[in-house]
Amino acid sequence: MKQKHLDLVGHQKILLKTLKVFDEFCKKHSITYFLGYGTLIGVVRHKGFIPWDDDIDIVIPRPEYEKLEKIIETEEIPQGYHFDSLKERTYVYPFMKFCYSSSLAKEAKLCEKYNQSPIWLDLFPLDGVPEHTLKRTLLFKTNLFLRNFMFTAMVDLKQMRGLQKILTICLRPLAQIITPHRIGVLINTLSQRYPYTSTGYVGNVVWCYVPYEAMNIDSFRDAIDGEFEDLVFPIPKEFDYILTQRFGSYMKLPPKEQQVGHLEETIIWEEKNT
């Protein structure tokens, strides 16, 4: 095997390859999913990757997500790929990832123990969200607090300044004792408090930022084809409502200083004769 360092374009090619394999796996097992977040913006605004983007976001209704979890316990995973989940005690995130196994991606803001993993697709479950505004806010804010608490154990302190760094140093020992894995399990459990069809609203509760990320469940009932790098993948039919609700004027490019990715290095391993 030989080691090869990738630039952003090379990294995106591996992501696209991984997405194609995931799409074929979902079609084989009749799993419903949608491209989401920055990847969905990429479909609508660029017909492919946002130029500086280095990840792919996928959203999956919780019933379909649970179906996928059961399938990967018994069915063969495509060769060269694997799923990461909280069933592994070394894994911390409250959502699964689908990974290209012969690779390593290094995240810039995390400490050495947590900043390396194979190139991945984020698989976010969509959960039920309460209709009552106060309950909704409490649910999202609780999970956001737990997520930030988890990161006190994972962040690279050299990336922090001022009061934020002081608070992180103070909270870090407790977060490390509890462990990010257990915090991730707690987030995942709390996120499923409201069944998917119980209220008429759904959202990415496990990895949320704000309560207004809650969407009408009907916006995820139907899929249409979305063009992404000359290929076609499912996107929500109500993509404009979803993106406007989450990002506002999503067709407008962000300021230059925000046009950056998450990673600082990507490596893959290839057969020597390739």
C-alpha positions in Angstrom: 0.0 0.0 0.0 1.2 3.5 -0.7 0.1 6.7 1.1 -1.2 9.6 -0.9 -2.0 13.1 0.4 -5.1 14.7 -1.1 -6.0 18.3 -1.9 -9.5 19.5 -1.6 -10.5 18.4 -5.0 -9.1 14.9 -4.4 -10.9 14.8 -1.0 -14.2 15.7 -2.7 -13.7 12.9 -5.3 -13.4 10.4 -2.5 -16.5 11.9 -0.8 -18.5 11.6 -4.1 -17.3 8.0 -4.6 -18.4 7.2 -1.0 -21.8 8.8 -1.6 -22.4 6.7 -4.7 -21.7 3.5 -2.7 -24.0 4.7 0.1 -26.7 5.5 -2.4 -26.5 2.1 -4.0 -26.6 0.4 -0.5 -29.7 2.4 0.4 -31.4 1.6 -2.9 -30.7 -2.1 -2.4 -32.3 -2.1 1.0 -35.1 0.5 0.3 -33.8 3.1 2.7 -35.1 6.6 2.3 -32.6 9.4 2.7 -32.0 13.0 1.5 -29.0 15.2 0.9 -29.1 18.0 3.5 -27.5 21.2 4.9 -24.4 22.4 2.9 -24.7 19.4 0.5 -28.2 20.4 -0.3 -27.1 24.0 -0.8 -24.5 22.6 -3.1 -27.1 20.9 -5.2 -29.3 24.0 -5.5 -26.6 26.7 -5.8 -23.7 24.9 -7.5 -25.1 21.6 -8.8 -22.3 20.0 -6.9 -20.0 20.7 -3.9 -19.9 24.1 -2.4 -16.4 25.0 -3.7 -14.7 25.0 -0.3 -16.8 22.2 1.3 -15.1 19.1 2.6 -18.0 17.0 3.9 -21.3 15.5 2.9 -24.5 15.8 5.0 -27.3 13.3 4.8 -30.6 13.3 6.7 -32.7 10.2 7.4 -36.1 10.0 9.0 -35.7 8.1 12.3 -37.8 5.1 11.3 -35.6 4.7 8.2 -32.5 5.3 10.3 -33.5 2.5 12.7 -34.1 0.3 9.7 -30.6 1.1 8.5 -29.1 0.3 11.9 -30.7 -3.2 11.9 -29.6 -3.9 8.3 -26.0 -3.2 8.9 -26.0 -5.6 11.8 -26.7 -8.6 9.5 -26.0 -7.5 5.9 -22.6 -7.3 4.3 -21.2 -3.8 4.0 -19.7 -2.8 0.7 -16.0 -3.8 0.6 -13.7 -0.9 1.6 -16.3 0.9 3.6 -17.8 0.8 7.1 -20.3 2.4 9.4 -19.2 4.1 12.6 -21.8 4.3 15.4 -22.2 4.6 19.2 -22.2 0.8 19.4 -18.4 1.3 19.4 -17.2 2.7 22.8 -14.5 4.7 21.1 -17.1 6.5 19.0 -18.6 9.7 20.4 -21.1 11.3 17.9 -24.9 10.8 18.4 -25.3 10.0 14.7 -23.7 7.4 12.4 -21.0 8.0 9.8 -20.4 6.0 6.6 -16.7 5.9 6.0 -14.1 5.2 3.3 -11.9 2.8 5.2 -8.6 3.3 3.5 -8.3 7.0 4.5 -7.5 9.4 7.3 -8.9 12.9 7.6 -7.6 15.2 10.3 -9.9 17.9 11.8 -8.3 21.2 12.6 -10.0 22.1 15.9 -9.9 18.9 17.8 -7.2 17.5 20.0 -5.0 14.6 18.9 -7.1 11.9 20.5 -10.3 12.8 18.6 -9.1 14.6 15.4 -8.5 11.7 13.1 -11.0 9.4 11.3 -11.6 8.0 7.9 -13.3 10.2 5.2 -16.9 10.1 6.1 -20.5 11.0 5.3 -22.5 12.4 8.2 -25.8 10.5 8.6 -28.2 12.7 10.7 -31.4 11.2 12.0 -34.6 13.3 11.8 -36.6 13.1 15.1 -39.9 14.3 16.2 -40.0 17.9 17.6 -42.6 19.2 20.1 -45.1 21.7 18.8 -45.0 23.8 21.9 -42.4 26.5 21.5 -41.1 26.4 25.0 -40.7 22.6 25.0 -39.0 22.8 21.6 -36.6 25.4 22.8 -35.8 23.4 25.9 -35.1 20.2 23.8 -32.8 21.9 21.4 -31.0 24.0 24.0 -30.4 21.0 26.2 -28.8 19.0 23.4 -26.8 22.0 22.3 -25.5 22.4 25.9 -24.6 18.7 26.0 -22.9 18.9 22.6 -20.8 21.9 23.8 -20.0 20.0 27.0 -18.8 17.0 24.9 -16.5 19.3 23.0 -14.8 20.6 26.1 -13.2 17.1 26.3 -12.3 17.0 22.6 -11.3 20.5 21.5 -7.7 21.5 20.9 -7.0 24.2 23.6 -4.5 25.9 21.3 -7.5 26.9 19.1 -9.2 28.8 22.0 -8.9 32.2 23.6 -10.1 34.2 26.5 -13.1 33.3 28.7 -14.1 30.4 26.4 -10.7 28.8 27.0 -10.9 29.3 30.7 -14.4 27.7 30.9 -13.2 24.8 28.7 -10.2 24.1 31.0 -12.6 24.2 34.0 -15.2 21.8 32.5 -12.8 19.5 30.7 -11.9 17.1 33.6 -15.6 16.4 34.3 -16.4 15.9 30.6 -13.4 13.5 30.3 -14.6 11.5 33.4 -18.1 11.2 32.0 -16.5 10.6 28.5 -17.7 12.0 25.2 -19.1 8.6 24.3 -21.6 8.6 27.2 -22.5 12.2 26.4 -23.2 11.2 22.8 -25.4 8.3 24.1 -27.3 10.7 26.3 -27.9 13.2 23.4 -29.1 10.4 21.2 -31.5 9.1 23.9 -33.0 12.6 24.6 -33.4 13.3 20.9 -35.9 10.4 20.6 -38.2 11.6 23.3 -40.8 12.6 20.7 -41.6 9.9 18.1 -41.2 10.8 14.5 -44.9 11.2 13.6 -46.1 12.4 17.0 -46.3 16.2 16.5 -46.1 17.1 12.8 -42.6 18.6 13.2 -39.2 17.0 12.8 -35.6 18.1 13.0 -32.0 17.1 13.4 -32.3 17.1 17.2 -29.0 15.2 17.8 -26.8 17.8 16.2 -28.9 21.0 16.2 -28.0 24.6 16.6 -31.3 26.4 17.0 -35.0 25.6 17.7 -36.1 27.1 14.3 -34.4 24.1 12.7 -37.7 22.3 13.3 -39.5 21.6 10.0 -43.0 20.5 9.0 -42.9 16.7 8.6 -44.6 17.0 5.2 -41.4 18.7 3.9 -39.7 15.3 4.1 -42.5 13.2 2.7 -41.5 13.4 -1.0 -38.1 13.2 -2.8 -37.0 14.6 -6.1 -33.8 14.1 -8.1 -31.1 16.6 -7.3 -28.1 17.1 -9.6 -24.8 16.8 -7.8 -21.5 16.6 -9.7 -23.3 15.2 -12.8 -24.9 12.5 -10.8 -28.4 12.4 -9.3 -29.3 11.9 -5.6 -32.5 12.3 -3.6 -33.3 15.7 -2.1 -36.5 16.9 -0.4 -39.1 18.2 -2.7 -39.6 21.2 -0.4 -35.9 22.0 -0.4 -36.6 25.8 -0.7 -38.7 25.8 2.5 -36.1 23.7 4.4 -33.1 25.7 3.3 -34.8 29.1 3.9 -36.0 27.9 7.4 -32.4 26.9 8.3 -30.2 29.4 6.5 -32.3 32.3 5.3 -30.9 33.7 2.0 -29.1 30.5 1.1 -28.4 31.5 -2.5 -26.1 34.3 -1.4 -22.5 33.4 -0.8 -21.1 33.9 2.7 -18.3 36.3 3.4 -14.8 35.2 2.2 -13.6 34.5 5.8 -16.4 31.9 6.2 -15.5 30.1 2.9 -13.4 27.5 4.7 -13.7 23.7 5.3 -13.3 21.7 8.5 -10.2 19.6 7.7 -6.4 20.3 7.7 -5.2 17.1 6.1 -6.5 14.1 4.2 -4.6 10.9 3.4 -5.7 7.7 1.5 -3.9 4.4 1.1 -3.8 2.9 -2.4 -2.6 -0.4 -3.9 1.0 0.1 -5.2 0.0 -0.8 -8.7 -2.7 1.9 -8.9 
